């Protein structure tokens, strides 16, 4: 089968499009014939061999997310059958042969039914982005209906799904984006208000939209730039959940003291098994109810995985990047 294979860690040039043997499922595993794979920043971090959460054994096929049809079922699998349309969310699966390939084998618990109304490309946009959004909102921030949430970088893969999830439970959603195209995506996803990326001169606008209180919850995707600003605009007793960061920042702890605000980190790799399972089931429920629909951005063929990795960390986010698989 065709797949991307990495024989040594390094820059995107180490992503080799080649032919490899088909993986064989064992007990409690399934093999899925994939038609699309999600591309995540995590994939690029892992590729370097320096990612603190996970360093794979070489050689390996990258990719944790994908969508396709169940092809082979291992012994003990009861919730799936051959021919089912499914999405794969294999970040914490016990075994994962990589979704940048025509076929993947992984733990059956990481495979869930994909409604017919959701395309394979959209299904590949679930996994890491949807689980990160779900866990940030419900496990870390413990958001409730009627609260206001500010979602930074809302036009990205995680951001757009966070907008949909928060709006789905009745929260007021303020989303930020930097381009006209990005703002249109955030609005279409269900945000109540859409703003430019928050800067010092946005304080009054945020306060106006929140009746002078500030947002109850902030989902922060670039903490090294925004955390101090977040502490200035968060509501008293508010929760800031950090889902992304690319450097260090100096902040005044007194800002957190004044508001009695919580600053919470979130990394899917740390999710306890029961929370990861709950997140998967929650995402599947939102999906079944039609309240969650990934917005696909750039779509490239599997053979262009190198190009995808060059873009994933450098381009302005506009939906979910996916690889199409023939």
N, C-alpha and C positions, 0 to 999 in steps of 0.2 A: 504494500500500500504506500501511497505518497504521504510524506510527513516532513516536518521540520526537525532536524537533528542538530544538537549542539555537542561538539566533541571537546571544546575547550571554552573557558569563560572569556568574555571580552566584550567588544563593541558589537553593534548590530551585524557586522560582517560575518560573525561566527554562526549565524542562522543559516543552515544548509538545507535546501529543498532537495529531498532524496527519496529513495525507495528503502523501506524497512519491512521486517516481517510483521504479520498481524498478531496482536496480543491475544492471549487465550484467557478467558475469565475463569476464576476459581469459585469456591463456595461463597455465597452472598455477594457476588460480583456480577456485573453485566457488561456486555460489549455494545457500544452504541456506534452506529454508522452516522458520522457527523456531516452536516451540511453547512455549518457555520461555527466559528470559534470567536470568543470575545478576546479583545486585546486590552490588557490592563497595565497601568504603570508598574504594578508588582512584577509582571513578567519581565520587564526591562531591568528592574533591580536584581531579580534572581539571576538573570543572564550574566551579570558582571561577576558573580561568585563572591560578592561582598555583602549581601543582604543579611542582616543580623537574624531575621526570623527563619530563613530557610536557605540552605546550600545543598542542592541536589547532587547525587552521585553521577559522574560523567560516564558515558554519554547519556543525554536525556532529551526528551521531547517536551518543549515548554507548553504552557497553557493550562488553565484550571477551569475555564468556562466554555460551554458549547451547547449545541442543540442538534437533534437529529432523530433517528429511529432506532429503537431497541432491536438489536440483531441476534444476540445470543444471551441466554439467561443462565447463570450459575445455580448450583444446588442451593436451596434455602430461600430463594427470592420469591416472594408471594405478591408484592404490590405492583408488579410490572409483568407485561407479557410481550412476546415477540411482535413487532410491528407498532408498538406504542410510540407516539410522538412525545419526546421528552426534552427537558433541559438538564444540563450537567453543571453542578456546582461543587467542584471537587477539591476546594482549597484544603480542607482538613480530612479528606478521605484517607482511609488506611492505605490504599494503593491507587496510583494515578499514573497512567502512561502518557499523559499529555494530550491536550485538545487541539494542538496545531497539527492535526493529522486526519486522515479519512476515517479512522476508527480509534476509539478509546475504550479502555477497560478501567472501571473504578468501582469502588464500594457502592452497593446498590442504594444505600441510604443517601447518597449524593445525587441521585437521579430521580427527577419528579416529572409528572405528566405535564405536557404543554398543551393548552387549549388550542383548538383548531383556528381560533380567531387571532392567534399570535404566530407570526412567521418564525422561521428558524433563525433568521438574522436577529429578530427581537429577542428570541429565547436565549441566544448567545450573549445578549446584553444583560442578562440576569446574573446569577452567580455572585462574584465578588461585589459589584456595584450595589445590587439589591440587598444583599446581606449586610453590607457595610451601612447602607442607609437605614435599614430596619434596626440593626443593633444600636446605632448611634441615637436614633429617635426613641426607641422603646425600652432598650435595656440600660442605656447610659443616661440619657436625658429624662427618661420616663415621662415623655410628653403626654398631655391630656387634651381632650377636646376643649376648644375655647381659648387655649393658650396661643400666643404668637411666637412664631419661629422665624429667625433670620437665617437663610441658607446662602453662604458665600459660594461663589463659583457654581451657581445653580444650573448653568447650561451644560455642565459636564455629565459624565455617565452616572456618578453617584448623586450629584446634585439634582438632576431631573427626576430620578426615582425617589429621592427624599421629598421633593416637592409633591409628587403624587401620593406618597404614603401619608404625609402630614395633612394634606388637603383631604385625603380619604377619611380621616378620623375626625374632621371638623376643626382643625387648627387654622388660624390665620397665617398665611405664608407670605413672607417677604423674600424674594429671590434676587440675587445680583448677577449681572453679566456685563461684559465689556463691549459687546458688539450688538448691532441692530438685529442681526440674525440670531444671536444667542438670546437676546431679550424676547424675541418672538417665540423661541422654543420654550422658555421658562413660563411665559404667559399661557402657551398652549398646554403645558403640563399641569396647569391649575393654580399657579401662584396668584394670590390676591393682589399683590403689588410687585412690580419689577423695577429695580433701580440699577444705576451704574454701580460698579464695585465701590464699597463704602470707604470714604476718606473722611478726614477731619471735617470738611465742609458739608458732610452729609448728616451730621448729628441732628440738626434741627428737623430735617426731613424724617428721620427715623422717629424722633420724639413726637412729631406731629401725627405720624401714622399709628403710633402706639399710645395716644392720649397722654403723652408726657412721661410714660413709664419706661419705655424701652422694651425690647423683645424678652420673653420669658426664657427662650432657648435660642442659642446660636450654634449652628453647625459650621465649624471652621475647617476649611480645606487648605489654608496657607497661613498657619499660625505665626510663622516667623515674620510675616508682614502685618498681620491684622490683630494679634492678640491684645495689644495695649488698647487699640481702638475698641475692641470687643468689650473690654472691661469698663470702658467709659460709657458705653451705650446699653449694656445689659440691664435688665430690670432688677430691682432688689430681690435677692434670693434666687436669681436666675442661674441657668446652667449653660456653660460653654463646653461643647464637645469637640475635641480636636481630632479630625480624621485625616489630616494631611499637614505636612511640614517639610521645609527644605532648607533649614538653617537654624541659627540661634537668634534670640531676641532678648532685649533687656526690658523688663516691665517693672512697674511700681506695685509691690504687693499690697500697698495701702488701698489701691483701687478695688481689689477683691474684698478687703476687709470692710470698706465702706458699704459695699453692696451685699456683703455676705454671700458672694457669688461662688459657685463651684466651677472649677476648671477640671474637666474630665478627659483623659486620654482614651482612645479607642483604636484597637488593632484587632482585626478578625482572627489573626493567628493566636490570640490569647483567649478566644471564646471558649468557655467550658463546653463540654459535649452537649449538655442539656440546653444551653443557650443557642448553640449552633443549630441544633435540631429544631428548636422552637422558632428560630429565625427562618429556616427553610420552610417550615410548615406555615408560618405567617405570610411569607412571600407567596407561597402557593395559594393561600386563601385569598389574598388581594388579587392575584392573577386570575383566579377562577371567578371572582366577583366582577371582573372587568375594570377594577380600580387601578391596575398597574399595567402599563404598556411601555416598555423601553423604547426610546427614540433613537433610532440608528443614525449615526453621522457618517463618517467616512467608511467605505466598504472596499476592501482590497482582496485580490485572490490570495490563496494560501502561499503561492510561490513568491509573493511580494511581502513576506513577513519582515524581511530586513527593512524595507521602506516603512512598514507600519511601526517598527520600533524606533526608527529615526523620528517619526512624527509624534508618537504618543506622549513624549515628555516635552516637546517644544511647541506644538501648535496650540492655538486658542481652542479650548474645548467647545464642541458643538455636537452633543449627543454621543452615542457609544460607537467606538471604532470596532469593526468586526472583520474577520477574514472569511471569505466565501470559499467553500470546499466542494469540488466537483466529485 
